[in-house]
């Protein structure tokens, strides 16, 4: 999830674990703890693109990290914050660290909660930024912060934020189940034989959902809004894997394939080969577009291969936001 959401979650968990003793300081430390796992993004300044992708939401989003670094930060904090014991501080840091990846596991990218095992949890039931999840939660946390430490009202308001956000998360799982059946029924009605299907919400909402469907030589992409009146349509995006040629044997390409879990398509523009990660969808509400949210240039060199992430175009993002609102309202 986005940084603000993780800060809010950390603050709420900090209050729930140690607020009665430390007051707003518990919220402050919780907010700090909520940001620490995402510092793994700094790795992109020191390693190549593929390695940075492998590191992201890896070790820092694991149970191992929560246990080990929960102890480290608890020891560090207990050196100068004497109103709580090491055990109490450990509980705060551990809970804030572990709830961070548990929340991220609901997004499309997911988390390697069980690192070092190569198992990424990705439930794909919420977009990384969802105002309906974050804003009520944020209001409750701010409200609680202005109430007297240790009071019943403060506890209730903070707990209400946790319950409301958790309740919304349950709703998104239900919506995912409903839309999954909408997509599979549409595939059956259209006599489309498929190998696999993945569904996810579109940006900033859980009304409009997208499906990636694997068939023999292509991926089909379709979308569905709860306000739709017309049947779901699916549009082909050729896999074009053969276009990789000898590049497929490159270590970095093999690692990209593993990162994408096989959900990738190859395209070629101006004699440049692009690796398109289909898990994150398109940069448009038009299922026929060839603009992908995450696309990587494959540039052969004398020493091997450079992988460069295609930069996002701000104009594309603005158009996506405008078109998204219209598409959410139905077809």
TITIKOL-726704 format. One record per residue (C-alpha): residue in three letters; chain; x, z, y. Coordinates in steps of 0.001 Angstrom, whole numbers, plus 500000, padded with zeros to 6 digits. Layout:
BEGIN
+------+-------+--------+--------+--------+
| resn | chain |      x |      z |      y |
+------+-------+--------+--------+--------+
|  Ala |     A |      X |      Z |      Y |
...
+------+-------+--------+--------+--------+
This chain:
BEGIN
+------+-------+--------+--------+--------+
| resn | chain |      x |      z |      y |
+------+-------+--------+--------+--------+
|  Unk |     A | 500000 | 500000 | 500000 |
|  Unk |     A | 501017 | 499699 | 503645 |
|  Unk |     A | 503174 | 502355 | 505314 |
|  Unk |     A | 500325 | 503935 | 507302 |
|  Unk |     A | 498241 | 504458 | 504172 |
|  Unk |     A | 501156 | 506059 | 502327 |
|  Unk |     A | 501861 | 508338 | 505319 |
|  Unk |     A | 498216 | 509440 | 505369 |
|  Unk |     A | 498187 | 510039 | 501610 |
|  Unk |     A | 501448 | 511999 | 501807 |
|  Unk |     A | 500147 | 514128 | 504682 |
|  Unk |     A | 496930 | 514900 | 502803 |
|  Unk |     A | 498796 | 515807 | 499619 |
|  Unk |     A | 501229 | 517941 | 501631 |
|  Unk |     A | 498304 | 519829 | 503160 |
|  Unk |     A | 496621 | 520238 | 499775 |
|  Unk |     A | 499752 | 521664 | 498155 |
|  Unk |     A | 501298 | 523803 | 500891 |
|  Unk |     A | 499065 | 523653 | 503952 |
|  Unk |     A | 497838 | 527208 | 503624 |
|  Unk |     A | 501406 | 528472 | 503990 |
|  Unk |     A | 503044 | 525885 | 506233 |
|  Unk |     A | 500147 | 524420 | 508224 |
|  Unk |     A | 500888 | 521115 | 509948 |
|  Unk |     A | 504491 | 521267 | 508774 |
|  Unk |     A | 503192 | 520640 | 505265 |
|  Unk |     A | 501475 | 517525 | 506573 |
|  Unk |     A | 504669 | 516438 | 508338 |
|  Unk |     A | 506818 | 516831 | 505236 |
|  Unk |     A | 504139 | 515113 | 503166 |
|  Unk |     A | 504085 | 512171 | 505576 |
|  Unk |     A | 507878 | 511901 | 505349 |
|  Unk |     A | 507721 | 512042 | 501561 |
|  Unk |     A | 505081 | 509306 | 501636 |
|  Unk |     A | 507527 | 506910 | 503291 |
|  Unk |     A | 510671 | 507635 | 501259 |
|  Unk |     A | 509868 | 505558 | 498113 |
|  Unk |     A | 509369 | 502456 | 500263 |
|  Unk |     A | 512904 | 502681 | 501615 |
|  Unk |     A | 513822 | 500495 | 498644 |
|  Unk |     A | 512995 | 497524 | 500911 |
|  Unk |     A | 516308 | 498188 | 502680 |
|  Unk |     A | 518036 | 496787 | 499594 |
|  Unk |     A | 517260 | 493286 | 500885 |
|  Unk |     A | 520024 | 493811 | 503469 |
|  Unk |     A | 522647 | 494280 | 500766 |
|  Unk |     A | 521631 | 492205 | 497733 |
|  Unk |     A | 520331 | 488718 | 497030 |
|  Unk |     A | 516639 | 487845 | 497152 |
|  Unk |     A | 515982 | 488046 | 493409 |
|  Unk |     A | 517717 | 491402 | 493014 |
|  Unk |     A | 515765 | 492781 | 495978 |
|  Unk |     A | 512524 | 491670 | 494301 |
|  Unk |     A | 513545 | 493463 | 491108 |
|  Unk |     A | 514428 | 496644 | 493016 |
|  Unk |     A | 511198 | 496723 | 495039 |
|  Unk |     A | 508809 | 499316 | 493647 |
|  Unk |     A | 511245 | 500055 | 490853 |
|  Unk |     A | 513277 | 503250 | 490556 |
|  Unk |     A | 511947 | 504849 | 493764 |
|  Unk |     A | 508401 | 504397 | 492452 |
|  Unk |     A | 509010 | 506035 | 489084 |
|  Unk |     A | 508302 | 509338 | 487398 |
|  Unk |     A | 512068 | 509829 | 487063 |
|  Unk |     A | 512542 | 509539 | 490828 |
|  Unk |     A | 509659 | 511945 | 491488 |
|  Unk |     A | 511116 | 514589 | 489179 |
|  Unk |     A | 514775 | 514279 | 490206 |
|  Unk |     A | 514419 | 513720 | 493931 |
|  Unk |     A | 511483 | 516092 | 494148 |
|  Unk |     A | 513964 | 518758 | 493103 |
|  Unk |     A | 516647 | 517543 | 495500 |
|  Unk |     A | 514402 | 517509 | 498560 |
|  Unk |     A | 512811 | 520810 | 497553 |
|  Unk |     A | 516271 | 522426 | 497393 |
|  Unk |     A | 517235 | 520868 | 500730 |
|  Unk |     A | 514033 | 521979 | 502449 |
|  Unk |     A | 514145 | 525502 | 501018 |
|  Unk |     A | 517559 | 526032 | 502631 |
|  Unk |     A | 515992 | 526282 | 506094 |
|  Unk |     A | 512228 | 526603 | 505543 |
|  Unk |     A | 511942 | 530127 | 504209 |
|  Unk |     A | 508180 | 530627 | 504407 |
|  Unk |     A | 507781 | 528863 | 501053 |
|  Unk |     A | 509707 | 529177 | 497815 |
|  Unk |     A | 511716 | 526459 | 496111 |
|  Unk |     A | 508921 | 526142 | 493548 |
|  Unk |     A | 506323 | 525596 | 496265 |
|  Unk |     A | 508490 | 523002 | 497991 |
|  Unk |     A | 509133 | 521263 | 494687 |
|  Unk |     A | 505419 | 520976 | 494084 |
|  Unk |     A | 504919 | 519375 | 497532 |
|  Unk |     A | 507733 | 516828 | 497197 |
|  Unk |     A | 506939 | 515975 | 493594 |
|  Unk |     A | 503220 | 515471 | 494247 |
|  Unk |     A | 503860 | 513331 | 497321 |
|  Unk |     A | 506418 | 511218 | 495461 |
|  Unk |     A | 504259 | 510712 | 492360 |
|  Unk |     A | 501006 | 509919 | 494184 |
|  Unk |     A | 502777 | 507165 | 496135 |
|  Unk |     A | 503419 | 504891 | 493102 |
|  Unk |     A | 500121 | 505899 | 491507 |
|  Unk |     A | 498391 | 504415 | 494546 |
|  Unk |     A | 500666 | 501352 | 494647 |
|  Unk |     A | 499833 | 500676 | 491002 |
|  Unk |     A | 496393 | 499520 | 492143 |
|  Unk |     A | 497866 | 496613 | 494133 |
|  Unk |     A | 498894 | 493168 | 492920 |
|  Unk |     A | 502638 | 493895 | 492980 |
|  Unk |     A | 502227 | 497145 | 491054 |
|  Unk |     A | 504941 | 499704 | 490291 |
|  Unk |     A | 507522 | 500446 | 487616 |
|  Unk |     A | 506188 | 503954 | 487118 |
|  Unk |     A | 507930 | 504271 | 483752 |
|  Unk |     A | 511338 | 503017 | 484931 |
|  Unk |     A | 513833 | 502366 | 483310 |
|  Unk |     A | 511380 | 500774 | 480871 |
|  Unk |     A | 510438 | 497238 | 481905 |
|  Unk |     A | 506745 | 497934 | 482352 |
|  Unk |     A | 505008 | 497261 | 485665 |
|  Unk |     A | 501562 | 498755 | 486251 |
|  Unk |     A | 499396 | 496503 | 488435 |
|  Unk |     A | 495636 | 497036 | 488306 |
|  Unk |     A | 495014 | 494534 | 491150 |
|  Unk |     A | 491862 | 496135 | 492484 |
|  Unk |     A | 492871 | 496640 | 496133 |
|  Unk |     A | 494823 | 494674 | 498728 |
|  Unk |     A | 497934 | 496313 | 500211 |
|  Unk |     A | 496027 | 496819 | 503491 |
|  Unk |     A | 492406 | 497878 | 503200 |
|  Unk |     A | 490803 | 499495 | 506271 |
|  Unk |     A | 487900 | 500910 | 504244 |
|  Unk |     A | 490376 | 502916 | 502184 |
|  Unk |     A | 492677 | 504010 | 504995 |
|  Unk |     A | 490566 | 504653 | 508106 |
|  Unk |     A | 488161 | 507340 | 506743 |
|  Unk |     A | 491168 | 509010 | 505099 |
|  Unk |     A | 493097 | 508922 | 508393 |
|  Unk |     A | 490184 | 510438 | 510336 |
|  Unk |     A | 489923 | 513348 | 507900 |
|  Unk |     A | 493669 | 514054 | 507989 |
|  Unk |     A | 493785 | 514039 | 511815 |
|  Unk |     A | 490644 | 516188 | 511972 |
|  Unk |     A | 492127 | 518716 | 509539 |
|  Unk |     A | 495383 | 518845 | 511533 |
|  Unk |     A | 493498 | 520200 | 514561 |
|  Unk |     A | 491861 | 522996 | 512592 |
|  Unk |     A | 493396 | 526429 | 512100 |
|  Unk |     A | 495871 | 526746 | 509239 |
|  Unk |     A | 494459 | 528214 | 506057 |
|  Unk |     A | 490791 | 528022 | 507028 |
|  Unk |     A | 488095 | 526897 | 504636 |
|  Unk |     A | 486954 | 524122 | 507000 |
|  Unk |     A | 490462 | 522681 | 507152 |
|  Unk |     A | 490703 | 522660 | 503378 |
|  Unk |     A | 487287 | 521033 | 503020 |
|  Unk |     A | 488000 | 518279 | 505558 |
|  Unk |     A | 491349 | 517449 | 503972 |
|  Unk |     A | 489821 | 517430 | 500505 |
|  Unk |     A | 486989 | 515238 | 501804 |
|  Unk |     A | 489536 | 512617 | 502851 |
|  Unk |     A | 491102 | 512652 | 499399 |
|  Unk |     A | 487704 | 512447 | 497694 |
|  Unk |     A | 486382 | 509658 | 499941 |
|  Unk |     A | 489486 | 507505 | 499440 |
|  Unk |     A | 489515 | 508188 | 495699 |
|  Unk |     A | 485798 | 507392 | 495493 |
|  Unk |     A | 486379 | 504089 | 497258 |
|  Unk |     A | 489158 | 503288 | 494786 |
|  Unk |     A | 486731 | 503843 | 491913 |
|  Unk |     A | 484276 | 501489 | 493606 |
|  Unk |     A | 486957 | 498776 | 493848 |
|  Unk |     A | 487552 | 499077 | 490108 |
|  Unk |     A | 483827 | 498591 | 489500 |
|  Unk |     A | 483782 | 495582 | 491838 |
|  Unk |     A | 486762 | 494129 | 489987 |
|  Unk |     A | 484883 | 494458 | 486705 |
|  Unk |     A | 481801 | 492749 | 488140 |
|  Unk |     A | 483763 | 489849 | 489622 |
|  Unk |     A | 485811 | 489456 | 486442 |
|  Unk |     A | 482600 | 488765 | 484554 |
|  Unk |     A | 481418 | 486408 | 487311 |
|  Unk |     A | 484592 | 484360 | 486905 |
|  Unk |     A | 484618 | 484336 | 483103 |
|  Unk |     A | 480920 | 483404 | 482979 |
|  Unk |     A | 481596 | 480528 | 485381 |
|  Unk |     A | 484466 | 479321 | 483187 |
|  Unk |     A | 482240 | 479449 | 480105 |
|  Unk |     A | 479396 | 477631 | 481862 |
|  Unk |     A | 481821 | 474881 | 482938 |
|  Unk |     A | 483282 | 474664 | 479412 |
|  Unk |     A | 486785 | 475440 | 480649 |
|  Unk |     A | 489088 | 476644 | 477883 |
|  Unk |     A | 491657 | 479023 | 479327 |
|  Unk |     A | 494603 | 481075 | 478106 |
|  Unk |     A | 494558 | 483944 | 480605 |
|  Unk |     A | 492827 | 485096 | 483765 |
|  Unk |     A | 493803 | 487483 | 486548 |
|  Unk |     A | 491564 | 488615 | 489387 |
|  Unk |     A | 492362 | 490315 | 492693 |
|  Unk |     A | 490704 | 491006 | 496051 |
|  Unk |     A | 491469 | 488839 | 499059 |
|  Unk |     A | 493273 | 490364 | 502070 |
|  Unk |     A | 491745 | 493369 | 503857 |
|  Unk |     A | 488512 | 493583 | 501850 |
|  Unk |     A | 486901 | 493898 | 498428 |
|  Unk |     A | 483979 | 491525 | 499056 |
|  Unk |     A | 485869 | 488269 | 498459 |
|  Unk |     A | 487802 | 488030 | 495184 |
|  Unk |     A | 490174 | 485420 | 493769 |
|  Unk |     A | 490873 | 484383 | 490186 |
|  Unk |     A | 494005 | 482754 | 488778 |
|  Unk |     A | 493237 | 481026 | 485500 |
|  Unk |     A | 495866 | 479609 | 483169 |
|  Unk |     A | 495122 | 476417 | 481263 |
|  Unk |     A | 497525 | 474180 | 479330 |
|  Unk |     A | 499273 | 472335 | 482143 |
|  Unk |     A | 497958 | 473994 | 485287 |
|  Unk |     A | 496610 | 477092 | 486950 |
|  Unk |     A | 493059 | 477064 | 488256 |
|  Unk |     A | 492273 | 479033 | 491393 |
|  Unk |     A | 488757 | 479993 | 492405 |
|  Unk |     A | 487141 | 482558 | 494674 |
|  Unk |     A | 483890 | 484473 | 494790 |
|  Unk |     A | 482194 | 486476 | 497533 |
|  Unk |     A | 479379 | 488900 | 496793 |
|  Unk |     A | 477441 | 486952 | 499443 |
|  Unk |     A | 477924 | 483579 | 497715 |
|  Unk |     A | 474905 | 481464 | 496844 |
|  Unk |     A | 476719 | 478502 | 495278 |
|  Unk |     A | 478453 | 478358 | 491857 |
|  Unk |     A | 482137 | 479244 | 491612 |
|  Unk |     A | 484468 | 476259 | 491756 |
|  Unk |     A | 487992 | 476135 | 490357 |
|  Unk |     A | 490806 | 473968 | 491712 |
|  Unk |     A | 493849 | 472804 | 489782 |
|  Unk |     A | 497396 | 473689 | 490746 |
|  Unk |     A | 499752 | 471898 | 488319 |
|  Unk |     A | 502378 | 474115 | 486729 |
|  Unk |     A | 504933 | 471335 | 487051 |
|  Unk |     A | 507450 | 473512 | 485185 |
|  Unk |     A | 509317 | 470463 | 483936 |
|  Unk |     A | 510405 | 469778 | 487535 |
|  Unk |     A | 512859 | 472673 | 487228 |
|  Unk |     A | 515027 | 470578 | 484931 |
|  Unk |     A | 518369 | 472283 | 484331 |
|  Unk |     A | 517516 | 474899 | 486967 |
|  Unk |     A | 515338 | 476621 | 484398 |
|  Unk |     A | 518488 | 477786 | 482619 |
|  Unk |     A | 519808 | 479483 | 485762 |
|  Unk |     A | 519863 | 483279 | 485540 |
|  Unk |     A | 518061 | 483738 | 488845 |
|  Unk |     A | 515262 | 481374 | 487845 |
|  Unk |     A | 514801 | 483181 | 484547 |
|  Unk |     A | 514565 | 486445 | 486466 |
|  Unk |     A | 512007 | 484956 | 488875 |
|  Unk |     A | 509926 | 483838 | 485903 |
|  Unk |     A | 510074 | 487372 | 484515 |
|  Unk |     A | 509126 | 488871 | 487893 |
|  Unk |     A | 506114 | 486544 | 488174 |
|  Unk |     A | 505048 | 487279 | 484591 |
|  Unk |     A | 504842 | 483524 | 484075 |
|  Unk |     A | 502314 | 482985 | 486867 |
|  Unk |     A | 504311 | 480390 | 488770 |
|  Unk |     A | 504113 | 476758 | 489794 |
|  Unk |     A | 506905 | 474438 | 490870 |
|  Unk |     A | 506578 | 472113 | 493838 |
|  Unk |     A | 508949 | 469680 | 495526 |
|  Unk |     A | 509103 | 468838 | 499231 |
|  Unk |     A | 511796 | 466845 | 501027 |
|  Unk |     A | 514069 | 466964 | 497970 |
|  Unk |     A | 513803 | 470784 | 497859 |
|  Unk |     A | 512433 | 472581 | 494807 |
|  Unk |     A | 510127 | 475542 | 495385 |
|  Unk |     A | 509244 | 478371 | 493028 |
|  Unk |     A | 505710 | 479549 | 493910 |
|  Unk |     A | 504607 | 482987 | 492706 |
|  Unk |     A | 500870 | 482607 | 492098 |
|  Unk |     A | 500162 | 486305 | 491647 |
|  Unk |     A | 499760 | 486776 | 495385 |
|  Unk |     A | 497587 | 483769 | 495967 |
|  Unk |     A | 497472 | 481299 | 498803 |
|  Unk |     A | 498028 | 481414 | 502546 |
|  Unk |     A | 494530 | 480038 | 503046 |
|  Unk |     A | 490956 | 480573 | 501930 |
|  Unk |     A | 491001 | 476929 | 500803 |
|  Unk |     A | 491722 | 477041 | 497042 |
|  Unk |     A | 493105 | 473479 | 497226 |
|  Unk |     A | 495920 | 474234 | 499685 |
|  Unk |     A | 499547 | 474024 | 498600 |
|  Unk |     A | 500655 | 476902 | 500848 |
|  Unk |     A | 501452 | 479947 | 498726 |
|  Unk |     A | 501824 | 483534 | 499934 |
|  Unk |     A | 505214 | 483849 | 498204 |
|  Unk |     A | 507339 | 480752 | 497787 |
|  Unk |     A | 511090 | 480524 | 497182 |
|  Unk |     A | 513469 | 477649 | 497835 |
|  Unk |     A | 515844 | 476942 | 494954 |
|  Unk |     A | 519103 | 475633 | 496411 |
|  Unk |     A | 521819 | 474722 | 493867 |
|  Unk |     A | 525383 | 475530 | 494944 |
|  Unk |     A | 528821 | 475001 | 493432 |
|  Unk |     A | 528799 | 478618 | 492318 |
|  Unk |     A | 525253 | 478720 | 490960 |
|  Unk |     A | 521948 | 478979 | 492816 |
|  Unk |     A | 520661 | 480353 | 496121 |
|  Unk |     A | 517100 | 481641 | 496190 |
|  Unk |     A | 515615 | 481847 | 499670 |
|  Unk |     A | 512147 | 483172 | 500427 |
|  Unk |     A | 510111 | 480696 | 502467 |
|  Unk |     A | 509401 | 482301 | 505870 |
|  Unk |     A | 505791 | 482975 | 506805 |
|  Unk |     A | 504265 | 480951 | 509611 |
|  Unk |     A | 502449 | 483095 | 512176 |
|  Unk |     A | 499958 | 480313 | 512861 |
|  Unk |     A | 499043 | 480205 | 509170 |
|  Unk |     A | 498409 | 483960 | 509236 |
|  Unk |     A | 496156 | 483687 | 512306 |
|  Unk |     A | 494154 | 480880 | 510737 |
|  Unk |     A | 493863 | 482820 | 507478 |
|  Unk |     A | 492367 | 485817 | 509275 |
|  Unk |     A | 489868 | 483659 | 511126 |
|  Unk |     A | 488863 | 481678 | 508021 |
|  Unk |     A | 488749 | 484793 | 505858 |
|  Unk |     A | 485934 | 486316 | 507882 |
|  Unk |     A | 483846 | 483171 | 507502 |
|  Unk |     A | 484528 | 482920 | 503764 |
|  Unk |     A | 483650 | 486580 | 503147 |
|  Unk |     A | 480163 | 485912 | 504519 |
|  Unk |     A | 479512 | 483554 | 501600 |
|  Unk |     A | 479321 | 479855 | 500846 |
+------+-------+--------+--------+--------+
